[in-house]
Amino acid sequence: MTYSRAQLALIETPLWFCLKSQPKREHLAAIGLRRQLNVPCYAPRLRFRKMTSRGAVWFVEAMFPGYLFAQFVYSLQNRRVGHSPGIQGIVQFGDDLATVDSATIATLRKTSDDEEIVTIDPEIKVGEAVRITEGPFQGLEALVTRLLPAKERVRVLLAFLGRSVETEVSMPQVLSLGPRKI
C-alpha cells in the first residue's frame, strides 16, 4: 500500500515501511535502528548450503537484498530513520511512500527464528522425485534410489534414451519435486 506524505502526516499509529539499505548491510542497519531509535525492524536472512571448491559450505544472505522493514510513526521519526547509518531512504513510488501490511510481516516472521534467519535445508529422501539442474542430464526428472552422504551425492533412476538408467549426481545439482512412490 502507498501513502502520500500529507496522508502519512495525519496518521499517528506506527506503520511498517520498506527501507532501502546499503548493499550487504541490511541486518546491521536494522540493529542500528533498534539500538539508537528503538524502532522495531525486520531484516530476514536466508541460511543455505552451497557447494564450493572446499566442499559444502553454509552461507547467510539477505532474503530481500538491499531492503529491510521498520515500524514507526512517519510524522515523528521519518527523518531520523531515513538518515540512520546504513539506510539510504524509505522506498517510494513517485511521491507516494510504500508501506507493508503488518499481517505480511507477521507471516514472514513465522518462518524465521529469533535471529531472523530462515534455514533452507533441502533434505532429499529416498523415493523423492528430483530435477537435475546441472550437468549433462540437466532438466531431466529422476527418482532418488540411494543417498550417499559421505560423498554429498545421490543415486538416481532416470529415463534416458528409452530405458531406465541409474547414476550418481551431486546433491547441489538436484532440486526436489516432492515425494513419489517407488
Contacts in CASP RR format, 6 or more apart in sequence:
PFRMAT RR
TARGET T0000
AUTHOR 0000-0000-0000
METHOD contacts of the structure
MODEL  1
MTYSRAQLALIETPLWFCLKSQPKREHLAAIGLRRQLNVPCYAPRLRFRK
MTSRGAVWFVEAMFPGYLFAQFVYSLQNRRVGHSPGIQGIVQFGDDLATV
DSATIATLRKTSDDEEIVTIDPEIKVGEAVRITEGPFQGLEALVTRLLPA
KERVRVLLAFLGRSVETEVSMPQVLSLGPRKI
1 98 0 8 1.000
1 99 0 8 1.000
1 100 0 8 1.000
1 101 0 8 1.000
2 92 0 8 1.000
2 93 0 8 1.000
2 96 0 8 1.000
2 97 0 8 1.000
2 98 0 8 1.000
2 99 0 8 1.000
3 11 0 8 1.000
3 15 0 8 1.000
3 74 0 8 1.000
3 96 0 8 1.000
3 97 0 8 1.000
3 99 0 8 1.000
4 95 0 8 1.000
4 96 0 8 1.000
4 97 0 8 1.000
5 74 0 8 1.000
5 95 0 8 1.000
5 97 0 8 1.000
8 15 0 8 1.000
8 74 0 8 1.000
8 75 0 8 1.000
8 78 0 8 1.000
8 97 0 8 1.000
9 74 0 8 1.000
9 75 0 8 1.000
10 75 0 8 1.000
11 73 0 8 1.000
11 74 0 8 1.000
11 75 0 8 1.000
12 73 0 8 1.000
12 75 0 8 1.000
13 73 0 8 1.000
14 40 0 8 1.000
14 71 0 8 1.000
14 72 0 8 1.000
14 73 0 8 1.000
15 71 0 8 1.000
15 72 0 8 1.000
15 73 0 8 1.000
15 74 0 8 1.000
15 99 0 8 1.000
16 42 0 8 1.000
16 69 0 8 1.000
16 70 0 8 1.000
16 71 0 8 1.000
16 99 0 8 1.000
16 100 0 8 1.000
16 101 0 8 1.000
16 102 0 8 1.000
16 104 0 8 1.000
16 105 0 8 1.000
17 69 0 8 1.000
17 70 0 8 1.000
17 71 0 8 1.000
17 72 0 8 1.000
17 74 0 8 1.000
17 81 0 8 1.000
17 90 0 8 1.000
17 91 0 8 1.000
17 97 0 8 1.000
17 98 0 8 1.000
17 99 0 8 1.000
17 100 0 8 1.000
18 67 0 8 1.000
18 68 0 8 1.000
18 69 0 8 1.000
18 90 0 8 1.000
18 91 0 8 1.000
18 98 0 8 1.000
18 99 0 8 1.000
18 100 0 8 1.000
19 29 0 8 1.000
19 67 0 8 1.000
19 68 0 8 1.000
19 69 0 8 1.000
19 70 0 8 1.000
19 81 0 8 1.000
19 82 0 8 1.000
19 87 0 8 1.000
19 88 0 8 1.000
19 89 0 8 1.000
19 90 0 8 1.000
19 91 0 8 1.000
20 66 0 8 1.000
20 67 0 8 1.000
20 87 0 8 1.000
20 88 0 8 1.000
20 89 0 8 1.000
20 90 0 8 1.000
20 91 0 8 1.000
21 29 0 8 1.000
21 43 0 8 1.000
21 66 0 8 1.000
21 67 0 8 1.000
21 68 0 8 1.000
21 86 0 8 1.000
21 87 0 8 1.000
21 88 0 8 1.000
22 29 0 8 1.000
22 66 0 8 1.000
22 86 0 8 1.000
22 87 0 8 1.000
22 88 0 8 1.000
23 65 0 8 1.000
23 66 0 8 1.000
24 62 0 8 1.000
24 65 0 8 1.000
25 66 0 8 1.000
25 86 0 8 1.000
26 43 0 8 1.000
26 45 0 8 1.000
26 62 0 8 1.000
26 64 0 8 1.000
26 65 0 8 1.000
26 66 0 8 1.000
26 67 0 8 1.000
26 68 0 8 1.000
27 43 0 8 1.000
27 45 0 8 1.000
27 62 0 8 1.000
27 68 0 8 1.000
27 116 0 8 1.000
28 86 0 8 1.000
29 43 0 8 1.000
29 68 0 8 1.000
29 84 0 8 1.000
29 85 0 8 1.000
29 86 0 8 1.000
29 87 0 8 1.000
30 41 0 8 1.000
30 42 0 8 1.000
30 43 0 8 1.000
30 68 0 8 1.000
30 70 0 8 1.000
30 116 0 8 1.000
32 84 0 8 1.000
32 85 0 8 1.000
33 39 0 8 1.000
33 41 0 8 1.000
33 70 0 8 1.000
33 81 0 8 1.000
33 84 0 8 1.000
33 87 0 8 1.000
34 40 0 8 1.000
34 41 0 8 1.000
36 84 0 8 1.000
37 72 0 8 1.000
37 77 0 8 1.000
37 80 0 8 1.000
37 81 0 8 1.000
37 84 0 8 1.000
39 70 0 8 1.000
39 71 0 8 1.000
39 72 0 8 1.000
39 77 0 8 1.000
39 81 0 8 1.000
40 70 0 8 1.000
40 71 0 8 1.000
40 72 0 8 1.000
41 68 0 8 1.000
41 69 0 8 1.000
41 70 0 8 1.000
41 71 0 8 1.000
42 68 0 8 1.000
42 69 0 8 1.000
42 70 0 8 1.000
42 105 0 8 1.000
42 108 0 8 1.000
42 109 0 8 1.000
42 116 0 8 1.000
43 62 0 8 1.000
43 68 0 8 1.000
43 69 0 8 1.000
43 116 0 8 1.000
44 62 0 8 1.000
44 63 0 8 1.000
44 64 0 8 1.000
44 108 0 8 1.000
44 111 0 8 1.000
44 112 0 8 1.000
44 116 0 8 1.000
44 117 0 8 1.000
44 118 0 8 1.000
45 60 0 8 1.000
45 61 0 8 1.000
45 62 0 8 1.000
45 63 0 8 1.000
45 116 0 8 1.000
45 117 0 8 1.000
45 118 0 8 1.000
46 60 0 8 1.000
46 61 0 8 1.000
46 62 0 8 1.000
46 63 0 8 1.000
46 117 0 8 1.000
46 118 0 8 1.000
46 119 0 8 1.000
46 120 0 8 1.000
47 58 0 8 1.000
47 59 0 8 1.000
47 60 0 8 1.000
47 117 0 8 1.000
47 118 0 8 1.000
47 119 0 8 1.000
47 120 0 8 1.000
48 58 0 8 1.000
48 59 0 8 1.000
48 61 0 8 1.000
48 119 0 8 1.000
48 120 0 8 1.000
48 121 0 8 1.000
49 56 0 8 1.000
49 57 0 8 1.000
49 58 0 8 1.000
49 59 0 8 1.000
49 121 0 8 1.000
49 172 0 8 1.000
50 56 0 8 1.000
50 57 0 8 1.000
50 58 0 8 1.000
50 59 0 8 1.000
50 172 0 8 1.000
51 57 0 8 1.000
51 152 0 8 1.000
51 170 0 8 1.000
51 171 0 8 1.000
51 172 0 8 1.000
55 152 0 8 1.000
56 152 0 8 1.000
56 171 0 8 1.000
56 172 0 8 1.000
60 117 0 8 1.000
63 118 0 8 1.000
67 91 0 8 1.000
69 100 0 8 1.000
69 105 0 8 1.000
70 81 0 8 1.000
71 102 0 8 1.000
71 105 0 8 1.000
72 78 0 8 1.000
72 81 0 8 1.000
74 97 0 8 1.000
78 90 0 8 1.000
81 87 0 8 1.000
81 90 0 8 1.000
82 89 0 8 1.000
82 90 0 8 1.000
83 89 0 8 1.000
90 97 0 8 1.000
90 98 0 8 1.000
91 97 0 8 1.000
91 98 0 8 1.000
92 98 0 8 1.000
111 118 0 8 1.000
112 118 0 8 1.000
113 119 0 8 1.000
122 175 0 8 1.000
122 176 0 8 1.000
124 130 0 8 1.000
124 144 0 8 1.000
124 147 0 8 1.000
124 154 0 8 1.000
124 171 0 8 1.000
124 174 0 8 1.000
124 176 0 8 1.000
125 144 0 8 1.000
125 147 0 8 1.000
125 179 0 8 1.000
126 144 0 8 1.000
126 145 0 8 1.000
126 146 0 8 1.000
126 147 0 8 1.000
127 143 0 8 1.000
127 144 0 8 1.000
127 145 0 8 1.000
127 179 0 8 1.000
127 180 0 8 1.000
127 181 0 8 1.000
127 182 0 8 1.000
128 143 0 8 1.000
128 144 0 8 1.000
128 176 0 8 1.000
128 177 0 8 1.000
128 178 0 8 1.000
128 179 0 8 1.000
128 180 0 8 1.000
129 141 0 8 1.000
129 142 0 8 1.000
129 143 0 8 1.000
129 144 0 8 1.000
129 176 0 8 1.000
129 177 0 8 1.000
129 178 0 8 1.000
129 179 0 8 1.000
129 180 0 8 1.000
130 141 0 8 1.000
130 142 0 8 1.000
130 143 0 8 1.000
130 144 0 8 1.000
130 154 0 8 1.000
130 156 0 8 1.000
130 174 0 8 1.000
130 175 0 8 1.000
130 176 0 8 1.000
130 177 0 8 1.000
131 139 0 8 1.000
131 140 0 8 1.000
131 141 0 8 1.000
131 142 0 8 1.000
131 174 0 8 1.000
131 175 0 8 1.000
131 177 0 8 1.000
132 138 0 8 1.000
132 139 0 8 1.000
132 140 0 8 1.000
132 141 0 8 1.000
132 142 0 8 1.000
132 156 0 8 1.000
132 158 0 8 1.000
132 169 0 8 1.000
132 173 0 8 1.000
132 174 0 8 1.000
133 139 0 8 1.000
133 173 0 8 1.000
133 174 0 8 1.000
133 175 0 8 1.000
134 170 0 8 1.000
134 172 0 8 1.000
134 173 0 8 1.000
135 173 0 8 1.000
137 158 0 8 1.000
137 160 0 8 1.000
137 167 0 8 1.000
137 169 0 8 1.000
140 158 0 8 1.000
140 159 0 8 1.000
140 160 0 8 1.000
141 158 0 8 1.000
141 177 0 8 1.000
142 156 0 8 1.000
142 157 0 8 1.000
142 158 0 8 1.000
142 169 0 8 1.000
142 174 0 8 1.000
143 156 0 8 1.000
143 157 0 8 1.000
143 158 0 8 1.000
143 180 0 8 1.000
143 182 0 8 1.000
144 154 0 8 1.000
144 155 0 8 1.000
144 156 0 8 1.000
144 174 0 8 1.000
145 155 0 8 1.000
145 156 0 8 1.000
145 157 0 8 1.000
145 166 0 8 1.000
145 182 0 8 1.000
146 154 0 8 1.000
146 155 0 8 1.000
147 154 0 8 1.000
147 155 0 8 1.000
148 154 0 8 1.000
148 155 0 8 1.000
148 168 0 8 1.000
151 168 0 8 1.000
152 170 0 8 1.000
152 171 0 8 1.000
152 172 0 8 1.000
153 168 0 8 1.000
153 169 0 8 1.000
153 170 0 8 1.000
153 171 0 8 1.000
154 168 0 8 1.000
154 169 0 8 1.000
154 171 0 8 1.000
154 174 0 8 1.000
155 166 0 8 1.000
155 167 0 8 1.000
155 168 0 8 1.000
155 169 0 8 1.000
156 166 0 8 1.000
156 167 0 8 1.000
156 168 0 8 1.000
156 169 0 8 1.000
156 174 0 8 1.000
157 164 0 8 1.000
157 165 0 8 1.000
157 166 0 8 1.000
158 164 0 8 1.000
158 165 0 8 1.000
158 166 0 8 1.000
158 167 0 8 1.000
159 165 0 8 1.000
END
